Amino acid sequence: SIRYYFEKQRVSLDGTRKSNAVDIVDCLLSCGAMFSLKHAPLLQYDEARSTQIESLRKLYGIQKAPSDTTLRERLDEVDPAQLRKVFLHVFSAFEKGKGLERFSYEGLEGNKPYYLVSVDGTGYFSSQSVFCESCCEKHHHTGEVTYYHQMLSGVLIHPDEKRVIPIAPEPISNQDGAKKNDCEQKAAKRFLQHLRKEHPNLDLVCVQDSLYTTGPHLQLLEDLDIRFILNAKPGNLPSLYEYLKGVALSEHREKRRGFSYHYRFMNHLPLNDTHYERKVGYRDWE
């Protein structure tokens, strides 16, 4: 169970724990319960913990549910890197139970099964008065400063599966001594390097938005032996779309699951003027 795994990691997770501090394992499990129960504000979870304590104990293994204030204080002490292993623990259990097989694609290249990993950033904190040393900062023309935190998350997906398999997320936050804000692209580099290190034998296809249609990012994916499907927009790749105006795209039509699909495509196109040697395939459909 997740509680058993956290119990084994208790010493490193607790750090300099005070003798009267609430159990860090209960705090971590409470955080998972809050999201599972779809308690949007933390205060909603705090109101429910007194009436649902038996359910929290049976379903999530929480022995003593902490208050919202305690939850914030205790979780602030935990380095996110310390939680990476729990994601591997869950992934390993899923793989051993043959659940990973439902997420595989075969026939993309040879007979190897491939797995789609969708990666995107999200914001989860923003304030003009509350901040910490790790906050990124946005300076407005009015002189005001907005402090914020973001996260880069990734999950294994499959169009026939309603569930996803989570990968350890990568915080987008300023590092010690950094003079510039951390950003989604920097976090993506760290995320993908961790992903490949933790899953060296997994054949992956990375799905990302148009922010990542850059030469350096495609080089990173190639170096990590990760295939990719990236969203393309004229604003991000003006030279590519200009090139497409003068060529005739190949076409393909098919019917699947009661729908008609019309594809247009071309391979071996230059990514942009700066990285002309970087060849990509272009697809669009109706």
Salt bridges, closest charged atoms under 4 A:
GLU7 OE2 - ARG3 NH2 3.34
GLU7 OE1 - ARG10 NH2 2.32
ASP14 OD2 - ARG17 NH1 3.49
ASP14 OD1 - ARG74 NH2 2.96
ASP23 OD2 - ARG3 NH2 3.31
ASP23 OD1 - ARG10 NH1 2.43
ASP26 OD1 - ARG3 NH1 2.86
ASP46 OD1 - ARG49 NE 2.51
GLU54 OE2 - ARG57 NH2 2.28
GLU77 OE1 - ARG74 NH1 2.55
GLU109 OE2 - ARG227 NH2 3.02
GLU137 OE1 - HIS139 NE2 2.97
ASP160 OD2 - HIS158 ND1 3.94
ASP160 OD1 - ARG257 NH2 2.88
GLU161 OE2 - ARG102 NE 3.32
GLU170 OE1 - ARG84 NH1 3.93
GLU170 OE2 - ARG190 NE 2.80
GLU170 OE1 - HIS194 NE2 3.94
ASP182 OD2 - ARG190 NH2 2.77
GLU198 OE2 - ARG84 NE 2.73
ASP203 OD1 - LYS112 NZ 3.71
GLU222 OE1 - ARG278 NH1 2.47
ASP225 OD1 - ARG227 NH1 2.82
GLU242 OE1 - LYS245 NZ 3.33
GLU251 OE1 - HIS262 NE2 2.76
GLU254 OE1 - HIS252 NE2 3.10
GLU254 OE2 - ARG256 NH1 2.38
GLU277 OE2 - HIS275 ND1 3.79
ASP284 OD2 - ARG264 NH2 2.74
GLU286 OE1 - HIS262 ND1 3.55
